[in-house]
Amino acid sequence: FNADEIYLVGLDEASSRSRIKNIQSIHNKNISLPKDYNTVYINQVTLESENPVLKQIFSGAGKRKVIILPNWSFRDEDFLFSCLRKINLEKGSYQIEVYGMPIMLNSEKISYDLFKSLNIRIVSPNFLDDTDYLIKEFKSDFYKQFNVFPESEAYEGFDMMSYLGTNLIEHGSKFDEAIENKEIEMLTTGYRLSR
């Protein structure tokens, strides 16, 4: 995407402005020709009105738009839901991609229809290959037992306990000597024990 197609959207409040300023700063340090992303600050009350709020995004040339919502806290859940709903209502024929934090995945308010309509992508430091049979099986088993999808901590915890349990069974309590410097791949994590 071109920089002019990318919009950082946040609440019109000090903490959101500070977060977006920080993102702009990091962005500009990592590119050769610094250019700020477009920014849009929205008041929560205006999101509830029927008036258009996102004219700045949905006007001008180009039919592609990327919207980044850098909110991570459950305190922002109402804002995120209202903002996504408003984007969906105002987008018209624009091709939209929305990037957000894992809270959007965990929200009970944000529906699958919004994910599909807005091409929502969740930014996460953990990558899961959803085509992998073992990942699918773990996800399915976890959902059957707890009625929610597993978060990254569930995968990490499963890997760590499986790693320890498997090696205790195979090598006994002194397994560290038997597997030293061997790389062992688990569901989502690789381990290599060294001293």
Phi, psi and chi 1 to 4 in degrees:
 res  aa     phi    psi   chi1   chi2   chi3   chi4
   1 PHE       -  149.9  -65.6   95.8      -      -
   2 ASN   -80.5  153.2  -63.3  -36.8      -      -
   3 ALA   -57.8  -33.2      -      -      -      -
   4 ASP   -74.2   -6.7   60.3  -20.9      -      -
   5 GLU   -95.8   -5.0  -63.3  172.9  -41.0      -
   6 ILE  -105.8  130.6  -58.6  171.6      -      -
   7 TYR  -126.9  127.0  -69.4   81.1      -      -
   8 LEU   -90.9  125.7  -80.1  167.5      -      -
   9 VAL  -119.3  131.4  176.6      -      -      -
  10 GLY  -146.2  168.7      -      -      -      -
  11 LEU   -68.8  147.9 -101.2  170.5      -      -
  12 ASP   -82.6   74.6 -168.4    9.4      -      -
  13 GLU  -151.3  162.5   64.1  179.3   20.3      -
  14 ALA   -58.9  -45.8      -      -      -      -
  15 SER   -65.7  -37.5   63.8      -      -      -
  16 SER   -69.2  -42.3 -174.6      -      -      -
  17 ARG   -61.4  -40.5  -73.2 -178.5  179.1  -83.8
  18 SER   -64.9  -43.6  176.9      -      -      -
  19 ARG   -61.0  -45.7 -178.8 -178.4  -42.6  119.3
  20 ILE   -68.1  -38.2  -72.6  176.4      -      -
  21 LYS   -60.6  -40.9 -177.1  179.3  177.1 -177.3
  22 ASN   -64.0  -42.6 -171.0   34.7      -      -
  23 ILE   -62.9  -43.4  -69.2  169.1      -      -
  24 GLN   -60.0  -42.8  -62.1  -83.4   25.8      -
  25 SER   -63.1  -46.2  173.3      -      -      -
  26 ILE   -62.8  -43.4  -68.0  167.5      -      -
  27 HIS   -58.2  -48.3  163.1   71.2      -      -
  28 ASN   -68.4  -26.1  -73.9  -29.4      -      -
  29 LYS   -73.0  -22.8  -74.7  179.1 -171.9  172.3
  30 ASN  -104.9    9.3  -69.6  -56.0      -      -
  31 ILE  -127.5  155.3   61.3  170.3      -      -
  32 SER   -73.6  -36.5   55.9      -      -      -
  33 LEU  -114.9   92.3  -62.9  170.6      -      -
  34 PRO   -55.5  131.7  -23.4   33.1      -      -
  35 LYS  -152.7  119.3 -179.4  178.9 -177.3  -11.2
  36 ASP   -63.4  147.6  -79.7   -6.2      -      -
  37 TYR   -68.2  157.9  -65.5  122.7      -      -
  38 ASN   -66.7  143.0  -60.9  -58.1      -      -
  39 THR  -124.6  143.9   55.5      -      -      -
  40 VAL  -134.1  125.2  176.6      -      -      -
  41 TYR  -110.3  132.5  -65.0  102.4      -      -
  42 ILE  -123.1  137.2  -57.2  170.9      -      -
  43 ASN   -83.7  133.8 -177.2  -53.6      -      -
  44 GLN   -54.9  -37.4  179.7   71.8   36.2      -
  45 VAL   -64.6  -39.5  174.8      -      -      -
  46 THR   -68.3  -24.9   60.5      -      -      -
  47 LEU   -66.2  -27.9  -76.4  172.8      -      -
  48 GLU   -83.7  -13.1  -53.8  -57.8  -32.5      -
  49 SER   -80.1  167.5   75.5      -      -      -
  50 GLU   -89.8   -5.3  -65.6 -168.2   19.3      -
  51 ASN   -75.6  148.9  -60.8  -33.8      -      -
  52 PRO   -62.1  137.1  -18.9   28.5      -      -
  53 VAL  -115.9  -25.4  175.2      -      -      -
  54 LEU  -107.5   35.1  -55.7  166.5      -      -
  55 LYS   -57.6  -36.5  -69.5 -179.6 -138.4  160.5
  56 GLN   -58.8  -34.4 -178.2 -178.8  -16.0      -
  57 ILE   -82.5  -47.4  -62.6  173.3      -      -
  58 PHE   -97.8   55.6  -58.3  119.2      -      -
  59 SER  -149.7  164.2   61.9      -      -      -
  60 GLY    85.3 -172.5      -      -      -      -
  61 ALA   -73.4  163.8      -      -      -      -
  62 GLY    85.3  144.4      -      -      -      -
  63 LYS  -113.4    2.6  -80.1  -63.3 -178.8 -175.0
  64 ARG  -111.5  139.3  -64.1 -175.4  -31.4  163.4
  65 LYS  -140.8  137.9  -57.7  -68.6  177.8 -180.0
  66 VAL  -115.0  127.7  174.3      -      -      -
  67 ILE  -117.9  125.3  -61.9  170.7      -      -
  68 ILE  -108.8  123.3  -58.9  171.9      -      -
  69 LEU  -112.3   96.1  -62.8  167.0      -      -
  70 PRO   -84.9   36.3   32.4  -34.3      -      -
  71 ASN   -91.1  134.1  -59.1   71.5      -      -
  72 TRP  -121.1  -14.5   55.1  -89.8      -      -
  73 SER   -95.3  147.5  169.8      -      -      -
  74 PHE   -65.3  -17.4  -85.7  103.6      -      -
  75 ARG   -64.1  -23.1  -73.4  178.3  -64.1  141.4
  76 ASP   -93.3    6.0  -60.6  -31.7      -      -
  77 GLU   -60.0  -42.6 -171.8  175.3   18.3      -
  78 ASP   -63.8  -43.6  -71.1  -24.9      -      -
  79 PHE   -60.1  -47.2  165.8   73.1      -      -
  80 LEU   -60.5  -46.8  -71.9  169.0      -      -
  81 PHE   -61.6  -48.4  172.5   68.9      -      -
  82 SER   -63.0  -39.8  -61.9      -      -      -
  83 CYS   -66.7  -45.5 -169.9      -      -      -
  84 LEU   -62.9  -40.6  -69.9  170.4      -      -
  85 ARG   -62.5  -42.1 -168.7  177.4   54.8   81.4
  86 LYS   -67.9  -40.8 -157.9   66.1  153.6  166.2
  87 ILE   -59.3  -45.3  -68.5  167.2      -      -
  88 ASN   -62.0  -39.0 -162.5   38.1      -      -
  89 LEU   -71.5  -34.5  -71.1  170.9      -      -
  90 GLU   -97.8   -8.4  -66.4 -176.4   26.5      -
  91 LYS   -67.0  -25.0   70.2  178.8  173.1  129.0
  92 GLY    57.6 -129.0      -      -      -      -
  93 SER   -96.4    9.9   61.3      -      -      -
  94 TYR   -68.3  143.6  -78.2   92.1      -      -
  95 GLN   -84.6  120.6  -64.0  171.1   -7.9      -
  96 ILE  -115.6  140.8  -58.3  -65.9      -      -
  97 GLU  -131.2  130.3  -76.3 -172.6   24.8      -
  98 VAL  -115.2  130.3  174.4      -      -      -
  99 TYR  -111.0  133.2  -72.0   81.9      -      -
 100 GLY  -147.0  177.4      -      -      -      -
 101 MET   -90.1  167.5  -56.3  -70.7  -91.3      -
 102 PRO   -55.6  -20.4  -29.7   37.1      -      -
 103 ILE   -55.9  -33.1 -179.7 -177.9      -      -
 104 MET   -65.5  -32.1  -67.8  168.1   77.7      -
 105 LEU   -74.6  -32.5 -162.5   57.7      -      -
 106 ASN   -90.8   -6.4  -60.0  -33.9      -      -
 107 SER   -72.8  137.9  171.6      -      -      -
 108 GLU   -81.5  -14.5  -67.3 -179.3    8.6      -
 109 LYS   -87.1  -32.1  -64.4 -179.4  177.8 -171.7
 110 ILE   -84.9  115.8  -59.3  170.9      -      -
 111 SER   -89.0  165.6   68.2      -      -      -
 112 TYR   -59.5  -36.4  174.0   76.7      -      -
 113 ASP   -59.0  -40.3  -67.8  -22.8      -      -
 114 LEU   -66.4  -41.6  -79.0  173.6      -      -
 115 PHE   -56.7  -45.5  -91.0   86.2      -      -
 116 LYS   -71.0  -47.6 -172.6  174.4  178.5 -174.8
 117 SER   -64.7  -34.8  175.8      -      -      -
 118 LEU  -103.5    6.3  -61.3  174.8      -      -
 119 ASN    48.9   53.8  -63.5  -50.0      -      -
 120 ILE   -72.2  133.1  -65.8  176.5      -      -
 121 ARG  -120.8  136.3  -80.8  126.7  167.8   87.9
 122 ILE  -100.3  128.2  -57.5  -61.2      -      -
 123 VAL   -87.7  126.1  178.2      -      -      -
 124 SER  -148.1  142.7  171.6      -      -      -
 125 PRO   -75.3   -9.3   27.3  -33.4      -      -
 126 ASN  -107.5  126.8  -56.8  -44.9      -      -
 127 PHE  -103.3  131.8  171.8   73.9      -      -
 128 LEU  -120.8  129.9  -66.0  174.1      -      -
 129 ASP   -84.2   97.4 -178.5    2.2      -      -
 130 ASP   -67.2   -8.5  -75.3  -30.1      -      -
 131 THR   -88.9  -12.3   62.9      -      -      -
 132 ASP   -70.7  129.8 -176.4  -67.1      -      -
 133 TYR   -58.3  -43.5  170.4   75.5      -      -
 134 LEU   -65.2  -37.2  -66.5  173.4      -      -
 135 ILE   -65.7  -45.5  -60.7  -81.6      -      -
 136 LYS   -59.0  -44.6  -74.3 -179.2 -177.6  178.4
 137 GLU   -64.1  -44.7 -174.8  177.9   49.1      -
 138 PHE   -61.0  -46.2  178.7   79.8      -      -
 139 LYS   -58.5  -46.0 -135.1 -176.4 -139.6 -175.9
 140 SER   -63.7  -47.8  174.1      -      -      -
 141 ASP   -62.3  -42.0  -69.0  -14.6      -      -
 142 PHE   -62.7  -44.8 -166.8   93.0      -      -
 143 TYR   -64.1  -41.6 -170.1   83.1      -      -
 144 LYS   -60.5  -38.0  -75.3  176.1 -169.6  170.3
 145 GLN   -82.0  -40.0 -174.8  167.2   -6.4      -
 146 PHE  -113.0   -6.0  -59.5  107.4      -      -
 147 ASN    63.0   23.5 -153.9   27.1      -      -
 148 VAL  -142.7  157.7  -66.1      -      -      -
 149 PHE   -80.3  147.0  -72.2  108.6      -      -
 150 PRO   -69.7  144.1   24.0  -30.6      -      -
 151 GLU   -96.0  176.3  -65.9 -170.8   30.3      -
 152 SER   -57.1  -36.1   61.9      -      -      -
 153 GLU   -62.2  -33.5  -67.6   85.6   -1.3      -
 154 ALA   -66.3  -42.8      -      -      -      -
 155 TYR   -64.5  -45.4  -68.5  100.7      -      -
 156 GLU   -62.8  -44.1  -68.9  168.9   17.0      -
 157 GLY   -64.2  -42.7      -      -      -      -
 158 PHE   -60.5  -46.5  177.5   79.8      -      -
 159 ASP   -60.5  -46.0  -80.7   -7.0      -      -
 160 MET   -64.4  -45.6 -171.2  173.0  -70.3      -
 161 MET   -67.5  -38.0  -62.4  -46.5  -67.5      -
 162 SER   -64.5  -41.4  -63.3      -      -      -
 163 TYR   -59.7  -50.6  173.1   77.0      -      -
 164 LEU   -65.3  -47.9  -69.8  171.3      -      -
 165 GLY   -62.3  -45.5      -      -      -      -
 166 THR   -61.6  -43.9  -59.6      -      -      -
 167 ASN   -72.3  -32.7  -74.5  -57.7      -      -
 168 LEU   -64.5  -42.5  -79.6  168.9      -      -
 169 ILE   -65.3  -46.1  -69.5  167.9      -      -
 170 GLU   -75.5  -35.0  -70.8 -178.2   10.6      -
 171 HIS  -125.1   -4.1  -54.1  -71.3      -      -
 172 GLY    79.9 -170.4      -      -      -      -
 173 SER   -69.0  -14.7   62.1      -      -      -
 174 LYS  -102.0   33.9  -57.8 -128.7 -177.4 -127.6
 175 PHE   -61.0  -24.7   72.0   85.3      -      -
 176 ASP   -60.5  -33.4   58.2  -35.3      -      -
 177 GLU   -71.7  -35.7  -64.1  167.4    5.3      -
 178 ALA   -74.2  -28.9      -      -      -      -
 179 ILE  -111.7    9.3   64.3  169.0      -      -
 180 GLU   -54.5  129.4 -171.6  173.0   -3.8      -
 181 ASN    66.2   10.9  -68.9  -41.9      -      -
 182 LYS   -91.4  134.2  -72.2 -177.1 -176.5  173.2
 183 GLU   -86.4  127.9  -70.4 -169.3   23.3      -
 184 ILE  -124.9  120.8  -60.1  171.6      -      -
 185 GLU   -94.4  131.6  -70.5  -64.9  -40.5      -
 186 MET  -109.5 -159.0  -58.6  -55.9  -71.0      -
 187 LEU   -57.0  -53.2 -169.2   60.3      -      -
 188 THR  -129.8   -4.2   63.6      -      -      -
 189 THR  -128.8  143.1  -46.5      -      -      -
 190 GLY  -105.2  141.3      -      -      -      -
 191 TYR  -122.9  144.3  -68.4   97.1      -      -
 192 ARG  -145.0  113.2 -176.1  172.2  159.2 -155.7
 193 LEU   -90.4  126.2 -168.4   63.0      -      -
 194 SER  -142.8  160.5   61.6      -      -      -
 195 ARG  -107.2      -  -64.2  174.3 -158.1 -142.7
